[in-house]
Amino acid sequence: MKNYDWIVIGGGITGSALSYELAKKGLKVLLLEKELNPQNATRYSYGGLAYWSGTDKLSRQLCQEGIEIHRNLSEELGTDTEFRELDLLLTIPTEDDPKTVAQSYNKFAIHPQLLDVQQACELEPLLNPNEISGGLKLPHGHIHPQKTNQAYQQAFVKLGGEIKIESVRQLLQKGNAITGVITSTEEYHSQHTVVCAGGLSRSILQKVGITLDLYFTHAQLIMTPPVEIKLRTLVMPAILKRLMVESDVKEFGWDNPRSDIIADVMEPGAIQFLDGSFCLGQISQIRTDPMAKIDIMSSEKTIRKEIGKILPALQELPGTLHNCLVAFTPYSNYLMGKIEELTGLYLFSGFTSTLIFAPPLARRFANWVTKDSEQIPVINQSIRI
Ligand SMILES: Cc1cc2nc3c(=O)[nH]c(=O)nc-3n(C[C@H](O)[C@H](O)[C@H](O)COP(=O)(O)OP(=O)(O)OC[C@H]3O[C@@H](n4cnc5c(N)ncnc54)[C@H](O)[C@@H]3O)c2cc1C
């Protein structure tokens, strides 16, 4: 029988950051990841750090803590995360009034600079001036998400943490306590198990009767090999239609998973990594079955067509379409804490702007665990479906 202080399920950025912070406190931690080479949301992310996006005291503080962590993370972990400061350029479609769109950003800690079409194209020469009525410029951070994830995992292992490539089949339950997990090959025991399984967190919790306001989209994007062409900024749309779809999510019948598309949003965006490769996105689809088959050809065609309007030079880049699941919760920036009904079970998932919020919250979580467990938030009926 193998015993740990903490078992962490899922080796994306949430699980890796949390495993590292728990191990840093001297705890014996097991990180379980189901795939050797995971096709997860972290791998296919743009890598943007939206530290401007805090809207209240806590989220603004977390954004500050998050960017400070990233500024020092390569040094702390001993591996380069490719952190850099970078302009975010949000495109405003021709049918929208730039001033009205800019005003909708007043709630954020840092207000964007409104650019006219010429200024936007000077900042990002690859932009098509005929498809925008202006742009918003914001200071953003950027990392290589996969390298950052690996950096966290390597530092975790150096601290004595264990990583096993095994899929968690179910949680071990004794009465109202979770006492560990059963994987494809083994049984592991712990008084504390935390679910960081991204889009699959929902189904892991459902197996022990816990249904939360935690959902997922199927996201599609194109990854390219390194190319000569240069994009200066991270480009995304100023109006995120995805957030509107996500606010209606409860109505989509999650108890009877369906593989057909219930909602479908295309938001043209692009980022170039330091090696010259691109991530071009992004389609977000609500299909309530996490295993739903995706029409790869149709998604690739849509992304190329929509990217071609905003950034014509990128439309025909060589590249491959990928699909991943992205967890979200509609009413807050994350779902984090202990599950009230089951002793020993915790959740760390459903983040918005995960790359900026997860590292500081992982650090706070580990502090609470070791210093003042009363402070760990409780996930109870009030945030239940
Ligand atoms: C195109 C795109 C662009 C994005 N851009 C940004 C951005 O610029 N900034 C930002 O902050 N966010 C961005 N995001 C969102 C961000 O990438 C995700 O929110 C984040 O990576 C999620 O991390 P995670 O750890 O929750 O999930 P994941 O990275 O999906 O990791 C979950 C892991 O759990 C594992 N797992 C699941 N079930 C089990 C099981 N039973 N047993 C063991 N392991 C299991 C999976 O294999 C997976 O590796 C973007 C997403 C996409 C798709």
The ligand as an ORCA input file, in Angstrom:
! r2SCAN-3c Opt
* xyz 0 1
  C      -6.215     28.025    -27.855
  C      -6.167     28.326    -26.371
  C      -5.541     29.480    -25.927
  C      -5.469     29.766    -24.564
  N      -4.820     30.884    -24.173
  C      -4.683     31.171    -22.857
  C      -3.921     32.282    -22.441
  O      -3.354     33.029    -23.262
  N      -3.815     32.516    -21.097
  C      -4.428     31.709    -20.158
  O      -4.297     31.998    -18.948
  N      -5.150     30.639    -20.538
  C      -5.281     30.334    -21.856
  N      -5.992     29.232    -22.249
  C      -6.623     28.396    -21.215
  C      -5.593     27.560    -20.491
  O      -4.754     26.953    -21.426
  C      -6.268     26.478    -19.655
  O      -7.276     27.059    -18.870
  C      -5.291     25.775    -18.738
  O      -4.173     25.313    -19.455
  C      -5.977     24.627    -18.043
  O      -5.050     23.962    -17.221
  P      -5.553     22.695    -16.398
  O      -4.430     22.189    -15.616
  O      -6.810     23.056    -15.687
  O      -6.023     21.642    -17.524
  P      -5.187     20.801    -18.558
  O      -4.022     21.499    -19.070
  O      -6.178     20.303    -19.561
  O      -4.645     19.584    -17.687
  C      -5.496     18.611    -17.123
  C      -4.719     17.302    -17.111
  O      -5.443     16.327    -16.354
  C      -5.195     15.075    -16.943
  N      -6.227     14.136    -16.517
  C      -7.563     14.210    -16.791
  N      -8.208     13.160    -16.255
  C      -7.273     12.417    -15.616
  C      -7.322     11.199    -14.898
  N      -8.478     10.543    -14.713
  N      -6.171     10.692    -14.390
  C      -4.995     11.354    -14.555
  N      -4.882     12.511    -15.256
  C      -6.017     13.034    -15.776
  C      -5.222     15.373    -18.447
  O      -4.579     14.362    -19.202
  C      -4.514     16.733    -18.498
  O      -3.142     16.604    -18.763
  C      -6.063     28.886    -23.612
  C      -6.679     27.720    -24.053
  C      -6.715     27.423    -25.404
  C      -7.356     26.141    -25.849
*
